Amino acid sequence: MTMFTLQYELPKYCDVAVSGGADSMAAAYFLRAAGKLRNIIHINHQTGKFANQAEQLVNDYFGKCVTTIDPTQSSHKKSKTESPEEYFRRIRYKAFIDFMMRNDAGVENTIPLVTAHTLDDCVEEYIINKFIRMQDFKFIPYQREYPQKILRDAASVTKTFTIIRPFRTWKKSDILGYCAKNNIPYLDDPTNFDGSNLRSRIRLNLIPELIKLNPGLYKCLRKMIEKECEVLDGTSSRKGKQLELYKALKQVDAVYGKHELI
């Protein structure tokens, strides 16, 4: 039986971004089974047949809690310097923030939005930052906060909306096994493995070779993520703004930290 470890206790309720792929379908199923799922947001980038099939799958499986958004209808246009990946990510996250603002602008404690980034995503991000962008290593953070100006009682106030990624230690192969065990349907984005973008080329060509050289690659990255958790949880001497953000999130009612998926 597969054991998945969550990095932190989950908030009382979550909204979830679901693409229709295995990772996000499994995460939403998991959160629904735990009684923590409030709403689902699905983004249709209008890229063709697959995008429409994914929208249909998410709506058919999760029903009325799904909100589908077409971010291409916004005023945000692709710049000449952006890759398609960068552009879609930018408008997708803008749609996430708009979604959270519509749902929670009038309440004191906002509900975090979950994205289903996995350990495989963290490995890819490590490779991109370390060896392609030649930047100091930054893996996908557990949480990111987005302060936004909103009107309240005719006054402008700043309200913070949070995106969390609690599933960063889940490995893709285990997620696929979980989907099979629980009959969770999903679709494979054809661009994930066709070599048409940077991440798919890394996935196809580079990671298999790196694993041959270092079979413990995923284990090492998982340890780095767990070390970051120690920092955020205050069990390390390195403390700061991230610790404050994490403490603020923990004020929301939470339950368990380790879960056995059955």
N, C-alpha and C positions, 0 to 999 in steps of 0.2 A: 504494500500500500504506500502511495506516495505521500511524503510529509512536506508541506509547504510552510516555511517560516515567514511570517510577516514581520517587517522591521519594527513596527510600532503598533500599539493598540489602535484599533480602528475607531474613528468618530462614530457617534450614534447613528448618523445617516450620511450617505454619500450620493452625489450625482456621478454618473460614469460616462465617459466618452467611449462609444462603441463603433468600430469601423466595419465590423462583420468578419474580421480576421479571427484566428484562433485565440490570440492573446486576449483581446478585449471581450470576446464572447465568453471565454472562461472566467475572466475577472467579474463580469456582470452577473453571470450565473452564480459564482461564489458569493458575491455580496448580497444577491437576492436570497440565497439559501440561508445566509446569516441574518436576514431581516434588516439589512442596512441600506438597501437600494431605494432611492427616492425617484430620481428621474434618469433617463438616458438621453444623451445628445448624440445624434448621428450626423456626420458631415458628408454631403454628397458634392464632390468637386466637379461633377458633370464632365467626367473624362471619358464617358462612353458606356458600353454595355455592362462592363464589370461594375462600375459605380452604381448603376441602377439595380443590378442584381443584389449588390450588398445592401442597398437601402431596403429592398423588398425583404431580404432575409432578416434583418434586424427588426423591422416592423412586424413581420409575421411571428417571430419568436418571442419578442418581449411585449408586443401589444401597445396598450394605450399610454404607457409611461415614456414612449419614445417621442422625441422632438427631432425632426429632420430639418437641417439648415443647408441652404445653398449659398456658400460664402462668395461665390463668383458674382453674385448680384450686388455686392457691396461696391463702394467707390474705390476700393483698394485695388489698384492695377499693378501688374507685374512690371518691375523696373528692368532696365536693360542689363543691369549687372547681376540680377538674381537668376539662379537656376530654377527650373520648375519645382524642385524639392523645396528650396528656400521660400519661394512664393507661396506654395500651398501650405507650408508650415505657418507662415506669417498670417495668412488670412484665416487659417484654422484656429489659431490661438486667439485671434481677434473675435472670432465667432464664439469661442468658449467663454471669453470674458463678457461679451454681450449677453450670452445665455445666463450666466451667473448673476449679472446685474438685473436682468428682467425678473429673475426668480427671487432674489434675496436683497434687493436694494432697500426694501422697507423694513427689514428685520435687523435685530441687533447682532445676532450670531449667525454668520453665513455658513452654508453647507459647502464643504470642499468638493471640488471636482476631481475625480480619479481618472488618470490615464494609465493604460496597462503596459507601461514600459517594463521590459524583462531583463534578465541577466545578459541575454544575447544582444540586446540593444546597448547595454552598458559596455560590452566588449567592443562593439562597432564604434561607439563614441570614443572609447579609449584610443583605438587605432587612428581614428580621424584626427583627434586633437593632438596626439603625441607625434604621429609620423607624417601626417599630411598637412595639417595647419601649422605644425611646429610650434604649438602653444604649450604652456604649462598644462599638465594633465588635469582635465575636469571631466568627471563622469556625470551622467544624468543625475541632477540633484533630487533628493527625496521630495522636497517641496519648493514651490516658487510662489511669491506673493506679488499681487498686482494691485497697487493702490489706484483707486479711481475716484474722480470728483463726481458727486451726485448731489441733487437738490433735496433738502429735507427742511420742511417748515419754512420754505422760501429762502433758505440759506444754503450755501455751497459747503459741503463737508466731504472729507476724504474717507472712503470706505475701502477696506482691503479684501480682495477675493483671492482664494488660495487654490492652487492645483497641487495635488499630491500624487506620488508614485509609489505606492506601498508594495508593489510586486516585483521590485528590481532584483530580487534573488531567485525568482522563478525562472527555470530554464525551459527553453522552447520545447525540447523533447518531452519533458515532464508535462507541460501544458497540453501537448498533443495527446499524450496518454490519458490525461484527465478528461479531455473532450470525448475521446473514444469511450471511456468508461461510463460517462454520464450522458452519452448520446447528444452532445452539444454540437449543433451544426455550425459550420463556418466556411468561408471562402478564402482561397489563396489569391492574393493580388498578383497578377501575372508579372508585374514589374519588380516583384521581390527577387526574382531569380532569372531575369532575362538579360542582366548585365547592362541595362539601359541607364542606370544611375550609379552614383558613387557607392551607396550602401550595398546595392545588389552585387556590384563587382567585388567589394570587400568580402561579402558573404560567400560568394562563389569561388573566388580565386585565392584570397589571402588568408582567411581564417583557417581553412583546412590545412594549409601549409604551416601556419603558426602552431596549430595543435600538434602537428607531427614533431615540431621542434620543442614545444613545451606542452605536454599533455595536461599539465595542471593550470592552463591559462584561465579557465573559467573559475577554478577554485581560488586562484590568486585574486581575481577581480572581486569575487564574493567576499573575501576577507577584507579587501579595501573598503567595500561598501559597509561591511559590519563595523569596521573601525570608524567610519564616518558616523555611524549610528551611536557609537560610544561617545563621540564628541558632542553630538546633538543632545544626547541624553544626560550630559554632565558627568559621565563616568571617566572622562579624560580631563587633563589639565587645560586643554585647548577649549576655551569657551568664548562666546561673543554673540553677535547678532543672530546667528543661526539658532543658538540655544534659546534665545528669547522668542524666536518665531515658533520653535517647537513647543515651548511651554505654553504659548498662547493657544496652539492647536490642541494641546492636551486638556485644556479647560473644558472642551466639549466632552460630553459623556462618552465613555469608551468601554469596551469589554475586554477581549482577549488578545493575546499577542501571538500565540502559536495555535495553528488549526490543523486538524487532520481532515483531509478531504476524502469523503466516502461516497 
